[in-house]
Amino acid sequence: QNFKWFAAPLLYYFCDRAAMHINHRYQTKVATITAVTSSDRIGKGARLAIVKLHRPSLFMFEPGQYALLKIPGIDANWHPFSIASGPESDYLEFYIEVHGNESWTNRLWCMINGSSF
């Protein structure tokens, strides 16, 4: 009896996830990538990576949405980041703060600066 209540939502969920993986994968080229360091009052430097990509022609989004990024030079996993550019822009901009020495963001930072991670 309970199966019929769970079967339809589960089927919908798995179909939605499959459609996302099939239809919503875009490959794009990096326009610019910049590493920025700032210092605060305590003297610790905050590190920020600014990634600017060419927006794929069919990629539509609204303010507040995020995109999953994968950089094969770092690892094979997808990582979510908020989109910082406006929907009318020809570019997708991501402002990524670096946290921790063993993190994905630190490996991105090292890749930008040409140092080893």
C-alpha positions, 0 to 999 in steps of 0.5 A: 500500500505504501509503495504507491505513495513512494514510487511516483515521487522516487521515479520523478526524482530519479528522472529529474536527476538523470535529465540534469546530467544528460541535458545540463552539462556545458563545456566552456572556456575560461575568459580570465582567472585572477588571484586576489590577496587582501589583508585585514586589520589582524594581518591575516590575508584573505585570498579570493579567486575570481573565475570568469567564463564565457557563458554558453549560449543556451545557459540561462539562470536567474539571480541567486542561482549556482552552478557546478564547476569541475576543473579536471586539473584539480579533481574529478568532482563537481563543486557548487558556486554562486553565480556573481554575474548578471543574467544578461552578461556574456560571461559567468563570474564566480568569486571564490574565497579560499578556505584551508590548506587542504581544500579544493579552493586552495588547490585552485589558488595554487593552480592560478599562482603556479605553485604546487598543492 
